[in-house]
Amino acid sequence: MEYTEKKWRCRKCGEELKNTQAIFDYMQRSFSEELLRCPKCGQVLITSSLADGKMHEVEEMLEDK
């Protein structure tokens, strides 16, 4: 059986999302992450694993300072 990767599409534009670097700013700090982004409108897909994982860790780390 062959695995085929799921193709994500923008809900607004219908364009296929492409991997790009996205920069997040929070409390005067920045971090980057490779995310799926719509090449037409720029919307990004933030998965629950990213929101609950790395973004949550960075948020806690910065708020503890």
DSSP file (Angstrom, degrees, kcal/mol; ACC not computed):
  #  RESIDUE AA STRUCTURE BP1 BP2  ACC     N-H-->O    O-->H-N    N-H-->O    O-->H-N    TCO  KAPPA ALPHA  PHI   PSI    X-CA   Y-CA   Z-CA
    1    1 A M              0   0    0      0, 0.0     2,-0.4     0, 0.0     0, 0.0   0.000 360.0 360.0 360.0 133.7    0.0    0.0    0.0
    2    2 A E        -     0   0    0      2,-0.0     2,-0.4     1,-0.0     0, 0.0  -0.785 360.0-133.8 -98.8 134.1    1.4    3.4   -1.0
    3    3 A Y        -     0   0    0     -2,-0.4     2,-0.5     0, 0.0    -1,-0.0  -0.720  18.6-164.5 -85.2 130.0    1.2    6.4    1.4
    4    4 A T        -     0   0    0     -2,-0.4     2,-0.1     3,-0.0     3,-0.0  -0.969  21.6-121.5-115.9 131.2    0.0    9.6   -0.2
    5    5 A E        -     0   0    0     -2,-0.5     2,-0.2     1,-0.1     0, 0.0  -0.435  31.0-109.4 -70.3 139.0    0.5   12.9    1.6
    6    6 A K        -     0   0    0     -2,-0.1     2,-0.6     1,-0.1    -1,-0.1  -0.491  26.8-138.5 -69.9 134.3   -2.6   14.9    2.3
    7    7 A K        -     0   0    0     -2,-0.2     2,-0.3    -3,-0.0    -1,-0.1  -0.860  15.1-151.3 -97.4 117.6   -2.9   18.1    0.2
    8    8 A W        -     0   0    0     -2,-0.6     9,-2.6     9,-0.2     2,-0.3  -0.692  10.9-163.4 -89.2 141.3   -4.2   21.0    2.2
    9    9 A R  B     -A   16   0A   0     -2,-0.3     2,-0.3     7,-0.3     7,-0.2  -0.934  26.8-104.0-124.6 148.2   -6.1   23.8    0.5
   10   10 A C     >  -     0   0    0      5,-3.0     4,-1.7    -2,-0.3    27,-0.0  -0.511  20.7-147.4 -68.8 130.8   -6.9   27.3    1.6
   11   11 A R  T  4 S+     0   0    0     -2,-0.3    -1,-0.2     1,-0.2     0, 0.0   0.852  97.6  43.9 -67.6 -33.5  -10.6   27.6    2.7
   12   12 A K  T  4 S+     0   0    0      1,-0.1    -1,-0.2     3,-0.1    -2,-0.0   0.928 131.2  17.2 -77.0 -48.1  -10.7   31.2    1.4
   13   13 A C  T  4 S-     0   0    0      2,-0.1    -2,-0.2     0, 0.0     3,-0.1   0.702  87.6-130.3-102.7 -24.4   -8.9   30.9   -2.0
   14   14 A G     <  +     0   0    0     -4,-1.7     2,-0.1     1,-0.3    -3,-0.1   0.467  59.2 141.8  83.0   0.6   -8.9   27.2   -2.8
   15   15 A E        -     0   0    0     -6,-0.1    -5,-3.0     1,-0.1     2,-0.3  -0.433  60.5-104.4 -74.2 149.5   -5.2   27.3   -3.5
   16   16 A E  B     -A    9   0A   0     -7,-0.2    -7,-0.3    -2,-0.1     2,-0.1  -0.591  40.5-116.7 -72.4 133.1   -2.9   24.4   -2.4
   17   17 A L        -     0   0    0     -9,-2.6     2,-0.3    -2,-0.3    21,-0.2  -0.445  28.6-154.1 -74.1 144.9   -0.9   25.4    0.7
   18   18 A K  E     -B   37   0B   0     19,-2.9    19,-2.8    -2,-0.1     2,-0.3  -0.898  22.9-103.9-120.1 147.4    2.9   25.5    0.3
   19   19 A N  E     +B   36   0B   0     -2,-0.3     2,-0.3    17,-0.2    17,-0.2  -0.553  53.6 154.7 -69.5 127.1    5.6   25.0    3.0
   20   20 A T  E     -B   35   0B   0     15,-2.8    15,-3.1    -2,-0.3     2,-0.4  -0.970  47.3 -99.0-147.0 160.1    7.2   28.4    4.0
   21   21 A Q  E     -B   34   0B   0     -2,-0.3     2,-0.4    13,-0.2    13,-0.2  -0.686  37.9-166.2 -80.0 132.1    8.9   29.9    6.9
   22   22 A A  E     -B   33   0B   0     11,-2.7    11,-2.1    -2,-0.4     2,-0.5  -0.962   9.0-145.6-119.6 139.9    6.6   32.0    9.1
   23   23 A I  E     -B   32   0B   0     -2,-0.4     2,-0.4     9,-0.2     9,-0.2  -0.911  11.1-160.5-108.7 129.8    7.9   34.4   11.8
   24   24 A F  E     -B   31   0B   0      7,-3.2     7,-1.9    -2,-0.5     2,-0.5  -0.903   1.1-158.3-109.5 136.0    5.9   34.8   15.0
   25   25 A D  E     +B   30   0B   0     -2,-0.4     2,-0.3     5,-0.2     5,-0.2  -0.955  19.8 162.2-113.2 131.7    6.3   37.8   17.3
   26   26 A Y  E >   -B   29   0B   0      3,-2.9     3,-1.3    -2,-0.5    -2,-0.0  -0.932  68.0 -12.8-151.9 123.9    5.2   37.6   21.0
   27   27 A M  T 3  S-     0   0    0     -2,-0.3     3,-0.1     1,-0.3    -1,-0.0   0.906 128.2 -52.2  50.8  49.3    6.2   39.8   23.9
   28   28 A Q  T 3  S+     0   0    0      1,-0.2     2,-0.3     0, 0.0    -1,-0.3   0.684 120.1 105.7  62.8  22.1    8.9   41.5   21.9
   29   29 A R  E <   -B   26   0B   0     -3,-1.3    -3,-2.9     2,-0.0     2,-0.4  -0.910  53.5-153.9-124.5 155.2   10.5   38.1   20.9
   30   30 A S  E     +B   25   0B   0     -2,-0.3     2,-0.3    -5,-0.2    -5,-0.2  -0.957  13.6 173.9-129.2 148.4   10.4   36.2   17.6
   31   31 A F  E     -B   24   0B   0     -7,-1.9    -7,-3.2    -2,-0.4     2,-0.3  -0.980  18.8-140.5-145.6 154.3   10.6   32.6   16.6
   32   32 A S  E     +B   23   0B   0     -2,-0.3     2,-0.3    -9,-0.2    -9,-0.2  -0.823  17.2 177.3-117.5 156.1   10.2   31.0   13.2
   33   33 A E  E     -B   22   0B   0    -11,-2.1   -11,-2.7    -2,-0.3     2,-0.6  -0.986  34.8-112.0-152.7 143.3    8.6   27.8   12.1
   34   34 A E  E     +B   21   0B   0     -2,-0.3     2,-0.3   -13,-0.2   -13,-0.2  -0.721  50.3 166.0 -81.1 123.5    8.0   26.1    8.8
   35   35 A L  E     -B   20   0B   0    -15,-3.1   -15,-2.8    -2,-0.6     2,-0.5  -0.869  43.2 -97.5-133.7 163.8    4.2   26.1    8.1
   36   36 A L  E     -BC  19  45B   0      9,-0.6     9,-2.6    -2,-0.3     2,-0.3  -0.742  47.7-178.8 -82.2 130.0    1.8   25.6    5.3
   37   37 A R  E     -BC  18  44B   0    -19,-2.8   -19,-2.9    -2,-0.5     7,-0.2  -0.973  32.2-113.9-134.2 144.9    0.8   28.9    3.8
   38   38 A C     >  -     0   0    0      5,-2.7     4,-1.4    -2,-0.3   -21,-0.1  -0.654  19.9-150.2 -74.8 124.8   -1.6   30.0    1.0
   39   39 A P  T  4 S+     0   0    0      0, 0.0    -1,-0.1     0, 0.0   -22,-0.1   0.689  92.6  46.3 -70.5 -16.0    0.5   31.4   -1.8
   40   40 A K  T  4 S+     0   0    0      3,-0.1    -2,-0.0     1,-0.0    -3,-0.0   0.922 129.7  12.6 -91.8 -52.5   -2.4   33.7   -2.8
   41   41 A C  T  4 S-     0   0    0      2,-0.1    -1,-0.0     0, 0.0     0, 0.0   0.602  92.5-124.5-106.1 -13.2   -3.7   35.3    0.4
   42   42 A G     <  +     0   0    0     -4,-1.4     2,-0.0     1,-0.3     0, 0.0   0.450  53.0 152.4  87.0  -0.2   -1.0   34.4    2.9
   43   43 A Q        -     0   0    0     -6,-0.1    -5,-2.7     1,-0.1     2,-0.3  -0.367  32.6-145.1 -62.7 143.3   -3.1   32.6    5.5
   44   44 A V  E     -C   37   0B   0     -7,-0.2     2,-0.7   -27,-0.1    -7,-0.2  -0.816   8.2-129.0-112.3 154.0   -1.2   30.0    7.4
   45   45 A L  E     -C   36   0B   0     -9,-2.6     2,-0.7    -2,-0.3    -9,-0.6  -0.901  21.3-168.6 -99.4 115.0   -2.3   26.6    8.8
   46   46 A I        -     0   0    0     -2,-0.7   -11,-0.0   -11,-0.1    -2,-0.0  -0.919  15.7-145.3-105.2 111.5   -1.4   26.3   12.5
   47   47 A T     >  -     0   0    0     -2,-0.7     4,-2.4     1,-0.1     5,-0.2  -0.288  20.9-115.7 -73.1 160.0   -1.8   22.7   13.6
   48   48 A S  H  > S+     0   0    0      1,-0.2     4,-2.9     2,-0.2     5,-0.3   0.847 116.4  58.2 -64.7 -32.4   -3.0   21.8   17.0
   49   49 A S  H  > S+     0   0    0      2,-0.2     4,-1.1     1,-0.2     5,-0.4   0.877 109.1  44.4 -66.6 -35.7    0.3   20.1   17.7
   50   50 A L  H  4>S+     0   0    0      3,-0.2     5,-2.2     2,-0.2     6,-0.5   0.928 116.1  46.3 -70.9 -45.6    2.1   23.4   17.0
   51   51 A A  H  <5S+     0   0    0     -4,-2.4     5,-0.4     1,-0.2    -2,-0.2   0.906 121.1  37.4 -63.7 -42.4   -0.3   25.5   19.0
   52   52 A D  H  <5S+     0   0    0     -4,-2.9    -1,-0.2    -5,-0.2    -2,-0.2   0.670 127.6  35.6 -83.5 -17.4   -0.3   23.1   22.0
   53   53 A G  T  X5S+     0   0    0     -4,-1.1     4,-2.4    -5,-0.3    -3,-0.2   0.742 126.2   9.2 -99.8 -97.9    3.4   22.3   21.7
   54   54 A K  H  >5S+     0   0    0     -5,-0.4     4,-2.6     1,-0.2     5,-0.2   0.882 128.6  50.1 -60.4 -44.6    6.1   24.8   20.6
   55   55 A M  H  ><S+     0   0    0     -5,-2.2     4,-2.3     1,-0.2    -1,-0.2   0.904 112.6  48.0 -63.4 -40.0    3.9   27.9   20.7
   56   56 A H  H  > S+     0   0    0     -6,-0.5     4,-2.5    -5,-0.4    -1,-0.2   0.909 111.5  50.4 -66.3 -42.2    2.7   27.0   24.2
   57   57 A E  H  X S+     0   0    0     -4,-2.4     4,-2.5     2,-0.2    -2,-0.2   0.924 112.0  46.9 -61.2 -46.0    6.2   26.4   25.4
   58   58 A V  H  X S+     0   0    0     -4,-2.6     4,-2.5     2,-0.2     5,-0.2   0.912 111.5  52.0 -63.5 -42.6    7.5   29.7   24.1
   59   59 A E  H  X S+     0   0    0     -4,-2.3     4,-2.2    -5,-0.2    -2,-0.2   0.933 112.4  44.6 -59.4 -48.2    4.5   31.5   25.6
   60   60 A E  H  X S+     0   0    0     -4,-2.5     4,-1.6     1,-0.2    -2,-0.2   0.908 112.9  51.6 -63.9 -42.2    5.2   30.0   29.1
   61   61 A M  H  X S+     0   0    0     -4,-2.5     4,-0.5     1,-0.2    -2,-0.2   0.918 113.7  43.2 -61.6 -45.1    8.9   30.6   28.8
   62   62 A L  H >< S+     0   0    0     -4,-2.5     3,-0.6     1,-0.2    -1,-0.2   0.857 112.6  51.5 -72.3 -35.2    8.5   34.3   28.0
   63   63 A E  H 3< S+     0   0    0     -4,-2.2    -1,-0.2    -5,-0.2    -2,-0.2   0.765 103.8  59.3 -74.1 -23.4    5.7   35.0   30.5
   64   64 A D  H 3<        0   0    0     -4,-1.6    -1,-0.2     1,-0.2    -2,-0.2   0.685 360.0 360.0 -75.6 -17.5    7.8   33.5   33.3
   65   65 A K    <<        0   0    0     -3,-0.6    -1,-0.2    -4,-0.5    -2,-0.1   0.479 360.0 360.0 -77.3 360.0   10.6   36.0   32.7
